[in-house]
Amino acid sequence: MDVQTLWRGARVRAAVPIGGVAVFALLAAGFFQFNGYAPLDVFVQIVQGAFGSALAVNTTLSKTLPILLCALATALPARMGLISVGAEGQLYFGALAGTAAVLQLPTAPMAELLPAALVLTALGGAVWGALPGLLRAVLGVNETIVTILMNYLGIQLVEYAVYGPWKDAANLGWPATIAFPAAARFPRLAMGGLSSNWALVLALLLALALHLLVQRSRWGTALALLRSNPRVARMAGLSHARHAVAVMALAGAMAGLAGYVQTANVQHHLQPDISSGYGYVGFLVAWLAGQNFLRIIPLALVMGGLLSAADALQLFAQLPFANTVVLQALLFISVLGVGAWRARRAGEAA
């Protein structure tokens, strides 16, 4: 392949995200102008609220982490043709399972407590993810509908626990468990003036590992074949049922990890509002990235920045949080719209 062909391919791949961002900027400017805000001023405040200081960047990274994990949990099943919208419920159920370890071993050292909590978290998320995969494999039930319904069930189970048997009496009516000990939290990761925790490194390594697996392993080839040609996959001896359950379980474990990090490192106890819709935002990020695990990383950072900026805009510019939801929708529509237009043009040219 010559340099000219490589350059042409790079231009084609870059056209969709660049064009999508340009369309998004125009739509967002129109939205703010219509609502009586100066678009340029709002854009400056968004950038400052997301990346304008060490505190802003730390908040952005805190919100990026669960979005990244939930996006990975959405993208992996999609690689074999499964549409999972269940990262939100898997996040909640994983946090619930991990909290069980903390409540059983509240005084254990980190070397015992954190691994135990992570194992239970992964198992909890995996179970919550595998159930829709099992129903799809055995009974042919649509996994999209099941995962949506299980989101609500996972949220309600957490509310039952923190309002009922796991509620800490010392909270005086506030629904939450006991505070998590320091041994139950991921160690802090300091980078100059920035601060996160080692779960962020783990999430980045997961994204890289998944990219390598789907691109360069027989397992990745099997997933692609199961998605593109199930009949040939069956002739090759690949079990759709077994792969569906395994992939959904692995995805659930990653989303569950997002829930545990939110519970242990951000809120320091289990409470009803673990997530700010991170599972749904992760779904959008995964589809914006075209289920590409490496593209998910910068897009998760952008979405994390939008959520971080929303907090700042509420405090300092008195802009409603609903503006953030509108911006997310405009970004999603812009990138998908430009992508569809580009695909149509390519089809017409062929």
Disulfide bonds with the S-S distance in Angstrom:
none
